[in-house]
Amino acid sequence: MALSLSVAPPVAAAAAATSRSSFLRPAPASPLRRGRRSTVVAMADILGDFGARDPFPEEIESKFGEKVLGNVDTLHQILIPTLSALSLARLPLQPGAEALSLDDARGLLLKVVGWRLVLSGDDGDERRRPVRLQCVWKVRDEACGRELVARIGAALDGAAHAPAALEFEAPNQVRAELSTPSADGDCLTVNDFIVAARIDKVKTLDLIPKKRVWA
């Protein structure tokens, strides 16, 4: 609610200003506006009033409460988070997961870091489908590459969904590929993205080349 305060003209306020602190003195009025009364608007709350207000008399007379939709006994439902709202790394592997379409695979690709889709067919083939999920890391040397392969293997121990490929490639590269075998050949399922999200949690900072910082 806004509060309006009246401030006396500068001439009348001069006598009263002697008993006040200097920072409370009103600023002198402009010569063009001398003789006019100034108004200071002080807000009770700078953020405004977020609470409910009482209805106006006109609203009560109109019986608006009987005409609006609502129920005082509204049931609040607790919704179960969907796949898009959860961290893939925390999800269990899905038995019998179906092959993903290209659109679904692209949507899940946003939830893993550094991975790319490997598609089947030629560039002009409209029936192209995702068949592999691939990620490549640059490491400092062969020892770091072997260590990264070991860390990824340890992170996936017991996952029952091993990578299709996980190997060090000389001179300083580690490549991982994920896919799910099916009757029609390799395909991608949600399990491949769950495994990719688990691999993303593997520590790699001490194995990759350090970036140079120029002063």
Accessible surface in RSA format (square Angstrom, percent):
REM  Atomic radii and reference values for relative SASA: ProtOr
REM  Chains: A
REM  Algorithm: Lee & Richards
REM  Probe-radius: 1.40
REM  Slices: 20
REM RES _ NUM      All-atoms   Total-Side   Main-Chain    Non-polar    All polar
REM                ABS   REL    ABS   REL    ABS   REL    ABS   REL    ABS   REL
RES MET A   1   190.05  98.4 152.77 101.1  37.28  88.8 127.99 108.8  62.06  82.2
RES ALA A   2    60.81  55.9  39.38  60.8  21.43  48.7  39.38  55.5  21.43  56.8
RES LEU A   3   102.20  56.9 101.30  72.5   0.90   2.3 102.20  71.8   0.00   0.0
RES SER A   4    80.05  67.6  55.82  74.5  24.23  55.8  39.63  84.4  40.42  56.6
RES LEU A   5    85.53  47.6  83.61  59.8   1.92   4.8  85.53  60.1   0.00   0.0
RES SER A   6    85.33  72.1  52.40  69.9  32.93  75.9  18.64  39.7  66.69  93.4
RES VAL A   7    40.49  26.6  37.51  34.0   2.97   7.2  39.95  34.7   0.53   1.4
RES ALA A   8    47.40  43.6  35.05  54.1  12.35  28.1  37.08  52.2  10.32  27.3
RES PRO A   9    42.53  31.0  39.68  36.2   2.84  10.3  42.53  35.1   0.00   0.0
RES PRO A  10    50.59  36.9  41.47  37.8   9.12  33.2  44.29  36.6   6.30  39.2
RES VAL A  11   126.62  83.3 112.82 102.1  13.80  33.2 117.57 102.2   9.05  24.5
RES ALA A  12    64.46  59.3  40.32  62.2  24.14  54.9  50.79  71.5  13.67  36.2
RES ALA A  13    14.05  12.9  10.40  16.1   3.65   8.3  13.12  18.5   0.93   2.5
RES ALA A  14    63.21  58.1  49.20  75.9  14.01  31.9  56.72  79.9   6.49  17.2
RES ALA A  15    82.75  76.1  62.68  96.7  20.07  45.7  71.83 101.2  10.91  28.9
RES ALA A  16    49.48  45.5  39.36  60.7  10.12  23.0  48.73  68.6   0.75   2.0
RES ALA A  17    12.23  11.2  11.50  17.8   0.73   1.7  12.16  17.1   0.07   0.2
RES THR A  18   114.19  81.2  84.26  85.4  29.93  71.3  69.44  93.3  44.75  67.7
RES SER A  19   103.26  87.3  63.03  84.1  40.22  92.7  54.32 115.7  48.93  68.6
RES ARG A  20   129.23  54.3 112.71  57.5  16.52  39.3  23.42  32.0 105.81  64.1
RES SER A  21    55.65  47.0  42.91  57.3  12.73  29.3  16.94  36.1  38.70  54.2
RES SER A  22    84.35  71.3  66.82  89.2  17.53  40.4  34.84  74.2  49.51  69.4
RES PHE A  23   163.11  81.6 128.06  79.3  35.05  91.2 139.69  84.7  23.43  67.0
RES LEU A  24   100.81  56.1  83.45  59.7  17.36  43.6  87.32  61.3  13.49  36.3
RES ARG A  25   135.83  57.0 116.50  59.4  19.33  46.0  30.44  41.6 105.40  63.9
RES PRO A  26    54.39  39.6  30.81  28.1  23.58  85.7  41.79  34.5  12.60  78.3
RES ALA A  27    86.61  79.6  61.49  94.9  25.12  57.1  66.81  94.1  19.80  52.5
RES PRO A  28   120.73  88.0 100.63  91.7  20.10  73.1 103.45  85.4  17.27 107.4
RES ALA A  29    39.79  36.6  19.11  29.5  20.67  47.0  27.37  38.5  12.42  32.9
RES SER A  30    52.98  44.8  41.55  55.5  11.43  26.3  33.60  71.6  19.38  27.1
RES PRO A  31   103.69  75.6  86.17  78.6  17.52  63.7  86.51  71.4  17.19 106.8
RES LEU A  32   163.61  91.1 137.59  98.4  26.02  65.4 141.04  99.1  22.57  60.7
RES ARG A  33   134.18  56.3 131.62  67.1   2.55   6.1  39.16  53.5  95.01  57.6
RES ARG A  34   170.83  71.7 147.20  75.0  23.63  56.3  52.22  71.4 118.62  71.9
RES GLY A  35    64.87  80.0   0.00   N/A  64.87  80.0  34.33  94.2  30.54  68.4
RES ARG A  36   158.85  66.7 145.04  73.9  13.81  32.9  45.30  61.9 113.55  68.8
RES ARG A  37   160.92  67.6 136.95  69.8  23.97  57.1  63.86  87.3  97.06  58.8
RES SER A  38    55.84  47.2  50.19  67.0   5.65  13.0  38.54  82.1  17.30  24.2
RES THR A  39    91.40  65.0  61.71  62.6  29.68  70.7  32.99  44.3  58.41  88.3
RES VAL A  40    76.46  50.3  73.47  66.5   2.99   7.2  76.46  66.4   0.00   0.0
RES VAL A  41    96.08  63.2  69.45  62.9  26.63  64.2  69.45  60.3  26.63  72.2
RES ALA A  42    36.87  33.9  30.92  47.7   5.95  13.5  36.81  51.8   0.06   0.2
RES MET A  43   110.32  57.1  82.02  54.3  28.30  67.4  72.98  62.1  37.33  49.5
RES ALA A  44    84.46  77.7  41.38  63.9  43.08  98.0  53.16  74.9  31.29  82.9
RES ASP A  45    72.02  50.4  64.92  64.6   7.11  16.8  25.49  60.0  46.53  46.4
RES ILE A  46   162.94  92.7 133.49  99.4  29.45  71.0 134.32  96.7  28.62  77.7
RES LEU A  47   130.57  72.7 113.75  81.4  16.82  42.3 118.12  83.0  12.44  33.5
RES GLY A  48    28.56  35.2   0.00   N/A  28.56  35.2  25.74  70.6   2.82   6.3
RES ASP A  49   118.23  82.8  80.71  80.3  37.52  88.7  29.92  70.4  88.32  88.1
RES PHE A  50   175.35  87.7 137.51  85.2  37.84  98.5 143.09  86.8  32.26  92.3
RES GLY A  51    52.88  65.2   0.00   N/A  52.88  65.2  34.49  94.7  18.39  41.2
RES ALA A  52   109.75 100.9  65.49 101.1  44.26 100.7  75.43 106.2  34.32  90.9
RES ARG A  53   145.02  60.9 117.73  60.0  27.29  65.0  69.44  94.9  75.57  45.8
RES ASP A  54   122.65  85.9 112.36 111.8  10.29  24.3  29.36  69.1  93.30  93.0
RES PRO A  55    61.14  44.6  48.11  43.9  13.03  47.4  49.93  41.2  11.21  69.7
RES PHE A  56   108.89  54.5 108.26  67.1   0.63   1.6 108.89  66.0   0.00   0.0
RES PRO A  57    87.70  63.9  84.98  77.5   2.72   9.9  87.70  72.4   0.00   0.0
RES GLU A  58   123.21  70.7 116.64  88.2   6.57  15.6  66.12 127.9  57.09  46.6
RES GLU A  59    48.29  27.7  46.85  35.4   1.44   3.4  22.85  44.2  25.44  20.8
RES ILE A  60   105.85  60.2  96.04  71.5   9.81  23.6  99.39  71.6   6.46  17.5
RES GLU A  61   139.47  80.1 110.98  84.0  28.49  67.8  47.94  92.7  91.53  74.7
RES SER A  62    54.87  46.4  40.16  53.6  14.71  33.9  47.02 100.1   7.85  11.0
RES LYS A  63   128.56  62.7 121.38  74.5   7.18  17.1  71.52  64.4  57.04  60.8
RES PHE A  64    90.73  45.4  89.94  55.7   0.79   2.1  90.73  55.0   0.00   0.0
RES GLY A  65    51.70  63.8   0.00   N/A  51.70  63.8  28.54  78.3  23.15  51.8
RES GLU A  66   142.51  81.8 105.63  79.9  36.87  87.8  49.84  96.4  92.67  75.7
RES LYS A  67   157.63  76.9 121.48  74.5  36.15  86.1  85.52  77.0  72.11  76.8
RES VAL A  68    94.41  62.1  73.10  66.2  21.31  51.4  77.75  67.6  16.66  45.2
RES LEU A  69   182.81 101.8 154.52 110.5  28.29  71.1 156.37 109.8  26.44  71.1
RES GLY A  70    75.75  93.4   0.00   N/A  75.75  93.4  39.07 107.2  36.68  82.2
RES ASN A  71   100.99  69.6  79.10  76.4  21.89  52.7  24.98  60.1  76.01  73.5
RES VAL A  72   149.77  98.6 111.77 101.2  38.00  91.6 120.58 104.8  29.19  79.2
RES ASP A  73   118.39  82.9  94.01  93.6  24.38  57.7  33.70  79.3  84.69  84.5
RES THR A  74    82.20  58.5  63.16  64.0  19.04  45.4  56.03  75.3  26.17  39.6
RES LEU A  75   144.50  80.5 124.56  89.1  19.94  50.1 126.70  89.0  17.80  47.9
RES HIS A  76   158.79  86.8 137.86  95.8  20.93  53.5  96.32  99.3  62.47  72.7
RES GLN A  77   137.06  76.6 106.65  77.9  30.41  72.4  31.98  68.1 105.08  79.7
RES ILE A  78   170.20  96.9 142.47 106.1  27.73  66.8 146.36 105.4  23.84  64.7
RES LEU A  79   145.14  80.8 125.74  90.0  19.40  48.8 127.40  89.5  17.74  47.7
RES ILE A  80   153.18  87.2 136.28 101.5  16.90  40.7 137.60  99.1  15.58  42.3
RES PRO A  81    77.30  56.3  59.41  54.2  17.89  65.0  69.66  57.5   7.64  47.5
RES THR A  82    89.04  63.3  80.84  82.0   8.20  19.5  79.15 106.3   9.89  15.0
RES LEU A  83    71.55  39.8  62.62  44.8   8.92  22.4  64.34  45.2   7.21  19.4
RES SER A  84    85.26  72.0  67.52  90.1  17.74  40.9  46.98 100.0  38.28  53.6
RES ALA A  85    74.48  68.5  36.59  56.5  37.89  86.2  46.52  65.5  27.96  74.1
RES LEU A  86    64.91  36.2  62.58  44.8   2.33   5.9  64.91  45.6   0.00   0.0
RES SER A  87    56.47  47.7  41.78  55.8  14.69  33.8  30.38  64.7  26.08  36.5
RES LEU A  88     3.28   1.8   0.31   0.2   2.97   7.5   0.31   0.2   2.97   8.0
RES ALA A  89    17.24  15.9   4.73   7.3  12.51  28.5   4.73   6.7  12.51  33.1
RES ARG A  90   209.34  87.9 177.63  90.5  31.72  75.5  60.52  82.7 148.83  90.2
RES LEU A  91    24.47  13.6  24.01  17.2   0.46   1.2  24.31  17.1   0.16   0.4
RES PRO A  92    88.86  64.8  83.94  76.5   4.92  17.9  88.71  73.2   0.15   0.9
RES LEU A  93    41.32  23.0  26.49  19.0  14.83  37.3  26.49  18.6  14.83  39.9
RES GLN A  94    68.54  38.3  68.03  49.7   0.51   1.2  18.81  40.0  49.73  37.7
RES PRO A  95   130.65  95.2  98.97  90.2  31.68 115.1 110.85  91.5  19.79 123.0
RES GLY A  96    78.78  97.2   0.00   N/A  78.78  97.2  43.40 119.1  35.38  79.2
RES ALA A  97    30.64  28.2   3.36   5.2  27.29  62.1  11.39  16.0  19.25  51.0
RES GLU A  98   148.29  85.1 134.29 101.6  14.00  33.3  53.65 103.8  94.64  77.3
RES ALA A  99    66.15  60.8  38.16  58.9  28.00  63.7  38.16  53.7  28.00  74.2
RES LEU A 100    33.95  18.9  24.42  17.5   9.53  24.0  25.82  18.1   8.13  21.9
RES SER A 101    59.99  50.7  47.30  63.1  12.69  29.2  51.44 109.5   8.55  12.0
RES LEU A 102    39.70  22.1  35.29  25.2   4.40  11.1  35.29  24.8   4.40  11.9
RES ASP A 103   108.53  76.0  96.95  96.5  11.58  27.4  30.14  70.9  78.39  78.2
RES ASP A 104    79.17  55.5  72.14  71.8   7.03  16.6  13.67  32.2  65.51  65.3
RES ALA A 105     0.00   0.0   0.00   0.0   0.00   0.0   0.00   0.0   0.00   0.0
RES ARG A 106   126.72  53.2 121.83  62.1   4.89  11.6  41.09  56.2  85.63  51.9
RES GLY A 107    39.92  49.2   0.00   N/A  39.92  49.2  31.92  87.6   8.00  17.9
RES LEU A 108    18.48  10.3  18.13  13.0   0.35   0.9  18.13  12.7   0.35   0.9
RES LEU A 109    41.31  23.0  36.70  26.3   4.61  11.6  36.70  25.8   4.61  12.4
RES LEU A 110   157.33  87.6 124.06  88.8  33.27  83.6 128.13  90.0  29.20  78.6
RES LYS A 111    75.64  36.9  47.60  29.2  28.03  66.7  29.34  26.4  46.30  49.3
RES VAL A 112    11.31   7.4   0.00   0.0  11.31  27.3   0.39   0.3  10.92  29.6
RES VAL A 113   118.60  78.0 111.51 101.0   7.09  17.1 114.58  99.6   4.02  10.9
RES GLY A 114    61.59  76.0   0.00   N/A  61.59  76.0  36.59 100.4  25.00  56.0
RES TRP A 115    15.51   6.2   0.00   0.0  15.51  36.4   0.16   0.1  15.35  24.9
RES ARG A 116   137.00  57.5 136.58  69.6   0.42   1.0  59.52  81.3  77.48  47.0
RES LEU A 117    25.42  14.2  10.86   7.8  14.56  36.6  10.86   7.6  14.56  39.2
RES VAL A 118    42.05  27.7  40.00  36.2   2.05   4.9  42.05  36.5   0.00   0.0
RES LEU A 119    43.61  24.3  22.63  16.2  20.98  52.7  22.63  15.9  20.98  56.5
RES SER A 120    32.44  27.4  26.50  35.4   5.94  13.7  26.70  56.9   5.74   8.0
RES GLY A 121    52.55  64.8   0.00   N/A  52.55  64.8  23.44  64.3  29.11  65.2
RES ASP A 122   114.08  79.9 108.14 107.6   5.94  14.0  29.39  69.2  84.69  84.5
RES ASP A 123   128.98  90.3 104.85 104.4  24.12  57.0  37.07  87.2  91.90  91.7
RES GLY A 124    71.61  88.3   0.00   N/A  71.61  88.3  44.05 120.9  27.55  61.7
RES ASP A 125    47.64  33.4  35.15  35.0  12.49  29.5  17.26  40.6  30.38  30.3
RES GLU A 126   175.88 101.0 136.34 103.1  39.54  94.1  58.47 113.1 117.40  95.9
RES ARG A 127   203.96  85.6 182.55  93.1  21.41  51.0  81.43 111.3 122.53  74.3
RES ARG A 128    65.60  27.5  54.59  27.8  11.00  26.2  10.07  13.8  55.52  33.7
RES ARG A 129    84.45  35.5  84.28  43.0   0.17   0.4  45.27  61.9  39.18  23.7
RES PRO A 130     1.40   1.0   0.07   0.1   1.34   4.9   0.07   0.1   1.34   8.3
RES VAL A 131    22.13  14.6  22.13  20.0   0.00   0.0  22.13  19.2   0.00   0.0
RES ARG A 132    67.23  28.2  67.23  34.3   0.00   0.0   9.92  13.6  57.31  34.7
RES LEU A 133     0.00   0.0   0.00   0.0   0.00   0.0   0.00   0.0   0.00   0.0
RES GLN A 134    20.21  11.3  19.76  14.4   0.45   1.1   0.43   0.9  19.78  15.0
RES CYS A 135     6.76   5.1   4.99   5.6   1.76   4.1   1.76   4.5   4.99   5.4
RES VAL A 136    61.66  40.6  36.43  33.0  25.23  60.8  36.43  31.6  25.23  68.4
RES TRP A 137    37.03  14.9  33.51  16.2   3.52   8.3  20.65  11.0  16.38  26.6
RES LYS A 138   113.58  55.4 107.67  66.1   5.91  14.1  76.91  69.2  36.68  39.1
RES VAL A 139     0.08   0.1   0.00   0.0   0.08   0.2   0.00   0.0   0.08   0.2
RES ARG A 140   111.39  46.8  83.82  42.7  27.57  65.6  33.69  46.0  77.69  47.1
RES ASP A 141    68.46  48.0  64.91  64.6   3.55   8.4  32.90  77.4  35.56  35.5
RES GLU A 142    92.85  53.3  90.01  68.1   2.84   6.8  25.42  49.2  67.43  55.1
RES ALA A 143    74.42  68.4  58.70  90.6  15.71  35.7  66.16  93.2   8.26  21.9
RES CYS A 144    10.69   8.1   8.99  10.0   1.70   4.0   1.58   4.0   9.11   9.8
RES GLY A 145     0.00   0.0   0.00   N/A   0.00   0.0   0.00   0.0   0.00   0.0
RES ARG A 146   132.60  55.7 126.66  64.6   5.94  14.1  51.91  70.9  80.70  48.9
RES GLU A 147    71.72  41.2  68.68  52.0   3.04   7.2  19.88  38.4  51.84  42.3
RES LEU A 148     0.38   0.2   0.38   0.3   0.00   0.0   0.38   0.3   0.00   0.0
RES VAL A 149    37.76  24.8  36.50  33.0   1.26   3.0  36.50  31.7   1.26   3.4
RES ALA A 150    60.54  55.7  44.27  68.3  16.27  37.0  55.06  77.5   5.48  14.5
RES ARG A 151    59.10  24.8  52.34  26.7   6.76  16.1  26.99  36.9  32.10  19.5
RES ILE A 152     0.39   0.2   0.39   0.3   0.00   0.0   0.39   0.3   0.00   0.0
RES GLY A 153    36.02  44.4   0.00   N/A  36.02  44.4  28.26  77.6   7.76  17.4
RES ALA A 154    75.27  69.2  51.19  79.0  24.08  54.8  58.51  82.4  16.76  44.4
RES ALA A 155    51.17  47.0  17.50  27.0  33.67  76.6  29.31  41.3  21.86  57.9
RES LEU A 156    15.41   8.6   6.19   4.4   9.22  23.2   6.69   4.7   8.72  23.5
RES ASP A 157   125.96  88.2  94.93  94.5  31.04  73.4  21.78  51.3 104.18 103.9
RES GLY A 158    76.25  94.0   0.00   N/A  76.25  94.0  40.31 110.6  35.95  80.5
RES ALA A 159    12.54  11.5   3.08   4.7   9.47  21.5  10.19  14.4   2.35   6.2
RES ALA A 160   105.15  96.7  54.42  84.0  50.73 115.4  76.24 107.4  28.92  76.6
RES HIS A 161    26.69  14.6  20.25  14.1   6.45  16.5  10.24  10.5  16.46  19.2
RES ALA A 162    82.65  76.0  59.80  92.3  22.84  52.0  63.53  89.5  19.11  50.6
RES PRO A 163    29.74  21.7  12.37  11.3  17.37  63.1  12.39  10.2  17.35 107.9
RES ALA A 164    50.49  46.4   9.55  14.7  40.94  93.1  21.11  29.7  29.37  77.8
RES ALA A 165    20.92  19.2  13.52  20.9   7.40  16.8  20.92  29.5   0.00   0.0
RES LEU A 166    45.70  25.5  20.40  14.6  25.30  63.6  20.40  14.3  25.30  68.1
RES GLU A 167    77.12  44.3  73.93  55.9   3.19   7.6  23.57  45.6  53.55  43.7
RES PHE A 168    24.99  12.5   6.01   3.7  18.99  49.4   6.01   3.6  18.99  54.3
RES GLU A 169    47.70  27.4  43.39  32.8   4.31  10.3  28.56  55.2  19.14  15.6
RES ALA A 170    87.91  80.8  56.57  87.3  31.34  71.3  56.68  79.8  31.23  82.7
RES PRO A 171   109.22  79.6  98.99  90.2  10.23  37.2 102.35  84.5   6.86  42.7
RES ASN A 172    47.02  32.4  47.02  45.4   0.00   0.0   4.52  10.9  42.50  41.1
RES GLN A 173    39.27  22.0  39.27  28.7   0.00   0.0   4.92  10.5  34.35  26.1
RES VAL A 174     0.00   0.0   0.00   0.0   0.00   0.0   0.00   0.0   0.00   0.0
RES ARG A 175    46.67  19.6  46.67  23.8   0.00   0.0  14.76  20.2  31.92  19.3
RES ALA A 176     0.00   0.0   0.00   0.0   0.00   0.0   0.00   0.0   0.00   0.0
RES GLU A 177    15.77   9.1  15.77  11.9   0.00   0.0   0.00   0.0  15.77  12.9
RES LEU A 178     0.34   0.2   0.19   0.1   0.14   0.4   0.34   0.2   0.00   0.0
RES SER A 179     8.15   6.9   3.11   4.1   5.04  11.6   0.00   0.0   8.15  11.4
RES THR A 180    26.58  18.9  26.58  26.9   0.00   0.0  26.58  35.7   0.00   0.0
RES PRO A 181   110.26  80.4  92.82  84.6  17.44  63.4  93.58  77.3  16.68 103.7
RES SER A 182    55.09  46.5  27.14  36.2  27.94  64.4  37.27  79.4  17.81  25.0
RES ALA A 183   113.83 104.7  63.84  98.5  49.99 113.7  76.77 108.1  37.06  98.2
RES ASP A 184   124.97  87.5 100.48 100.0  24.50  57.9  30.74  72.3  94.24  94.0
RES GLY A 185    34.00  41.9   0.00   N/A  34.00  41.9  32.12  88.2   1.88   4.2
RES ASP A 186    48.72  34.1  41.70  41.5   7.02  16.6   8.38  19.7  40.34  40.2
RES CYS A 187     7.71   5.8   7.71   8.6   0.00   0.0   4.52  11.4   3.19   3.4
RES LEU A 188     0.21   0.1   0.00   0.0   0.21   0.5   0.00   0.0   0.21   0.6
RES THR A 189     1.83   1.3   1.83   1.9   0.00   0.0   1.83   2.5   0.00   0.0
RES VAL A 190    18.43  12.1  18.26  16.5   0.17   0.4  18.26  15.9   0.17   0.5
RES ASN A 191    16.32  11.3  16.32  15.8   0.00   0.0   0.00   0.0  16.32  15.8
RES ASP A 192     0.00   0.0   0.00   0.0   0.00   0.0   0.00   0.0   0.00   0.0
RES PHE A 193     0.00   0.0   0.00   0.0   0.00   0.0   0.00   0.0   0.00   0.0
RES ILE A 194     0.09   0.0   0.09   0.1   0.00   0.0   0.09   0.1   0.00   0.0
RES VAL A 195     0.00   0.0   0.00   0.0   0.00   0.0   0.00   0.0   0.00   0.0
RES ALA A 196     0.00   0.0   0.00   0.0   0.00   0.0   0.00   0.0   0.00   0.0
RES ALA A 197     9.29   8.5   6.87  10.6   2.42   5.5   7.77  10.9   1.52   4.0
RES ARG A 198    59.98  25.2  56.26  28.7   3.72   8.9  20.19  27.6  39.79  24.1
RES ILE A 199     3.54   2.0   0.63   0.5   2.91   7.0   0.63   0.5   2.91   7.9
RES ASP A 200    52.11  36.5  20.95  20.8  31.16  73.7  19.95  47.0  32.15  32.1
RES LYS A 201   155.14  75.7 119.95  73.6  35.18  83.8  76.93  69.2  78.21  83.3
RES VAL A 202    20.96  13.8   7.55   6.8  13.42  32.3  13.39  11.6   7.58  20.5
RES LYS A 203   137.79  67.2 125.93  77.3  11.86  28.2  80.50  72.5  57.29  61.0
RES THR A 204    32.51  23.1  29.88  30.3   2.62   6.3   5.59   7.5  26.91  40.7
RES LEU A 205   140.42  78.2 130.87  93.6   9.55  24.0 131.59  92.4   8.83  23.8
RES ASP A 206    57.97  40.6  45.55  45.3  12.42  29.4  37.94  89.3  20.04  20.0
RES LEU A 207     9.65   5.4   9.65   6.9   0.00   0.0   9.65   6.8   0.00   0.0
RES ILE A 208    53.26  30.3  52.68  39.2   0.57   1.4  52.68  37.9   0.57   1.6
RES PRO A 209    61.52  44.8  53.09  48.4   8.44  30.7  53.98  44.6   7.54  46.8
RES LYS A 210   179.47  87.6 151.92  93.2  27.55  65.6  99.84  89.9  79.63  84.8
RES LYS A 211   189.65  92.5 164.86 101.2  24.78  59.0 113.12 101.8  76.53  81.5
RES ARG A 212   198.51  83.3 169.81  86.6  28.70  68.3  58.69  80.2 139.82  84.7
RES VAL A 213   142.74  93.9 109.11  98.8  33.63  81.0 111.91  97.2  30.83  83.6
RES TRP A 214   203.68  81.7 178.11  86.2  25.57  60.0 159.72  85.2  43.96  71.3
RES ALA A 215   152.30 140.0  72.22 111.5  80.08 182.2 109.97 154.9  42.33 112.1
END  Absolute sums over single chains surface
CHAIN  1 A    16445.3      12749.8       3695.5       9896.4       6548.9
END  Absolute sums over all chains
TOTAL         16445.3      12749.8       3695.5       9896.4       6548.9
